[in-house]
């Protein structure tokens, strides 16, 4: 009997645990996340265009990608990201 009273109190909204998930909050977070991802891709595209235009910035970004790629290669998952970073950084350094 004690267990069913606690469960009914929770389901009635008597201040206990809430079993329902509020989907409005999670969908708002997802929409906000998509906007952030789109903005990040635009900024990365502008940086890539700037790197191809200005030689000092291209060399700096190439060196930064090589260093960050080497650091990322320290883990197995980082190899997937680190090796392409090193390759792109090397290309930017020697263009």
C-alpha positions as CSV (number, residue, x, y, z in Angstrom):
1,X,0.0,0.0,0.0
2,X,2.8,2.4,0.8
3,X,4.4,1.9,-2.5
4,X,1.2,2.7,-4.5
5,X,0.6,5.8,-2.5
6,X,4.0,7.1,-3.3
7,X,3.5,6.3,-7.0
8,X,0.1,7.9,-7.2
9,X,1.5,11.0,-5.4
10,X,4.2,11.2,-8.1
11,X,1.7,10.7,-10.9
12,X,-0.7,13.2,-9.5
13,X,2.0,15.9,-9.4
14,X,2.1,16.1,-5.7
15,X,5.6,17.4,-5.6
16,X,7.4,14.1,-6.3
17,X,9.3,12.9,-9.3
18,X,7.9,13.9,-12.7
19,X,7.7,11.1,-15.1
20,X,6.8,13.1,-18.2
21,X,9.4,14.7,-20.3
22,X,8.8,18.3,-21.4
23,X,9.5,18.1,-25.1
24,X,9.1,21.8,-25.7
25,X,12.4,22.6,-23.9
26,X,14.3,19.9,-25.7
27,X,13.1,20.9,-29.2
28,X,14.0,24.6,-28.4
29,X,17.5,23.5,-27.5
30,X,17.8,21.5,-30.7
31,X,16.7,24.4,-32.9
32,X,19.2,26.7,-31.1
33,X,21.9,24.1,-31.6
34,X,21.2,24.0,-35.3
35,X,21.5,27.8,-35.5
36,X,24.9,27.6,-33.7
37,X,26.1,24.9,-36.0
38,X,25.2,26.9,-39.1
39,X,26.9,30.0,-37.7
40,X,30.0,28.0,-36.9
41,X,30.1,26.7,-40.5
42,X,29.7,30.2,-41.9
43,X,32.6,31.4,-39.7
44,X,34.8,28.5,-40.7
45,X,34.0,29.2,-44.4
46,X,35.0,32.8,-44.0
47,X,38.2,31.8,-42.2
48,X,39.0,29.4,-45.0
49,X,38.5,32.1,-47.6
50,X,40.6,34.5,-45.6
51,X,43.3,31.9,-45.2
52,X,43.5,31.5,-49.0
53,X,43.7,35.2,-49.5
54,X,46.3,36.4,-47.0
55,X,49.7,34.5,-47.0
56,X,50.6,35.2,-43.3
57,X,47.2,34.1,-42.1
58,X,47.4,31.0,-44.3
59,X,50.8,30.1,-42.8
60,X,49.5,30.7,-39.3
61,X,46.4,28.6,-39.8
62,X,48.5,25.8,-41.4
63,X,50.9,25.7,-38.4
64,X,48.0,25.8,-36.0
65,X,46.3,22.9,-37.7
66,X,49.5,20.9,-37.7
67,X,50.0,21.5,-34.0
68,X,46.4,20.8,-33.0
69,X,46.3,17.7,-35.3
70,X,49.5,16.3,-33.6
71,X,47.9,16.9,-30.1
72,X,44.6,15.3,-31.3
73,X,46.5,12.2,-32.5
74,X,47.4,11.2,-29.0
75,X,44.1,9.3,-28.7
76,X,42.6,6.7,-31.0
77,X,39.5,8.8,-31.7
78,X,41.7,11.8,-32.3
79,X,43.5,10.0,-35.2
80,X,40.3,10.3,-37.2
81,X,40.3,14.1,-36.7
82,X,44.1,14.7,-36.2
83,X,45.5,13.1,-39.4
84,X,43.3,15.2,-41.8
85,X,44.1,18.3,-39.7
86,X,47.8,17.6,-40.2
87,X,47.4,17.1,-43.9
88,X,45.3,20.2,-44.4
89,X,47.7,22.2,-42.2
90,X,50.7,21.0,-44.3
91,X,49.0,22.0,-47.5
92,X,48.3,25.4,-46.1
93,X,51.9,25.8,-44.9
94,X,53.4,25.0,-48.3
95,X,51.0,26.8,-50.7
